[in-house]
């Protein structure tokens, strides 16, 4: 195994995980304005991390099947999916969407919250499964990065206003757009 290719894959996956985690970070900023106890913040971060592992795993399993069945067409489908997801993140950052921030991160509300910020991980997992990425590396990277970004967002939300939330979601969407283009136009 070529060490340069391995490091390149790790860096690529980290950037992708960071882009997906920005959703949890930005929503965490808003939710952090609710006075949450540190134990609640810990639970929220772990739950989001687990969802960011489970959702891309399901997507990757379906993506591997599509890749084996449809070959090169599936790669273009994966690239298109990333482009769509990136655009969707950018567009949604400009909408006035306070309902996510109003969810209470306790009990069933916590699962709805974690699911809502990890749905895009399913689509990216689907694309990565089509592309043939290493499953364990992907789910661990996505889970750990999103958990940490959730914690950072929640903790910062306790300290600052919502001014950074929109910009972080736009950044995440732009990163996904770049990876979508990379899949569609291999260099």
N, C-alpha and C positions, 0 to 999 in steps of 0.2 A: 504494500500500500504506500502510495506516495504521500509523504508528510505534508507537502504543500497543498495537495488536493484536500487532505483531511482538515487542515487548518482553515482552508478556504470554506469548506462545508460548515465547520463550526462557527466561523464568523458570519456566514450567510444566515445560518439558523438563528444565531443570537440576534442579528439585526431584525429578522422576521419576527422572532419572539418578542423583541422590544416593541416593534410596530403593533403587534396584536395586544400587548400588555398596556399600551398607551390608552386604549379604550377603558380598561379597568382603572388605570391611573386617573384619567380625567373624571370618570364617574366617582371614583374614590375621593377626589378633591371636593366634589359637591357633597357627597355623603359625609365626609369628614367634618363638614360644618355643623352636622348634628352632633351633639356632645356624646360621643361614644366612649365607653370604657376601653382600656387597653386590651382586656380579654376579648371584647367584641371585635376589635380591630384584628387581633390574632386569628380569631375564628373566621372572619370574613376573608382575610388573605389566604388562609389554608383552603377554604372552600373554593375560592376563585381559582387557585392553583390546581386543585383537583379537577375542576371543570375544564380548565385549559389543558389538562392531560387527557381527559376522557373524550372530549369532543374531537380533537384532531386525530386521536387513535381511531375513532369510528370513521372519520373521513378518510384516513389513510388506508384502512382496510378496503373501503369501497374504491378508493383511487387505485390501489394495487390491482384489484379485479378489472377495473376499466382499462388500465395500462396493458395488462396481459391480453385482454380481449380486443382492444381497439388500437393499440400501438401509438403511432405518431399523432393520430387525430386526438388522442387523449391528452397529449402534451399541449397541443394548441388549446384544448378545452380548459386545461389547468391554468394556462397563461391568461386566457380570457376571463376566467373566474377571478384570478388575482386582480386584474385590471378593474373588473366590475366591483369587487369588494373595496379596493382602494378608493375608487370614485364615490362609492356609497358612504364610506367613512368621512371623506372630505365634505360631501354634500350634507350629511347629517350633522356635521359639526357647526354648520351655519343655521340650522333650524333651532327654534326655541323649544327644546325638549326637556322640560323640568320634571316630567313624570318619572323618569328613571331615578332622579335624585330624591323623589318623594317616597320611594319604596323603603319600607322599614327593613333593615338587614338582620331580621330575627326570624327563626323558624322557616316557614314556607316562603316568606318574603326574601330570605337570604338565598334560597335555591333559585327563585325567579331572578333575583339580581345577578347571581353567578351565571345562570344560563344566558341572560341577556347580554352580558359582556363577553361571553365565550362562544357565541354562535358563529362569529367570524372565524374562530379557530377551526371549526368543522370544515368550512369551505377551503381554508388554507391547507388543512390536513388532507383534504381530497386532492388538491393540486399537488402537494408533496408526495402523496401516494402514487399519483400518476407519474410523477417525475422519478420516483424510486428512491426517495430519501430514507435514511436509516431511522426506523421507527422509534427505538428506545431513545436515541439521541434527540429526536424531535420532541417527543412527549415530555422528557425530562427538562429540556431547555424551555419549552413553552410553559410548563407548570411552574418551574422555579422563577423564571423571569416575571411571569404575570403575578405570582404571589408577592414577590418583592415590590413590584411596581404598585400593586394594590396597597400594600402597607405604606409605602412612601406617599401615595396619593391621600390615603386616609389620615396619615399623620400630618402631612402638610396642610390638608384641609382643615385640621384643627387650628392651624396657625395663620393661614392666609385666606384671602377671598378666592373666588372662582376665575380670576383673570387668566390663569394658565390653561385651564381645561380645554377650551376650544382649540387652542394652538397645538396642544399635544395630540389631539385626534387628527388634525390636519396633517401633522408630521407623520403619524402612523399611516394614514391613507396614502401619502406620497411615497413612503417606503414600499408599500405593497404594490403601488403602480409600477415602480422601478423593477421589482421582481417579476411582475406580470409581463412587462416588456422584454425582460431578459429571457423568459421562457418562450415568448413568441418569436424573438429575434436572437437566436443563439449566436454568440460571437466567437 
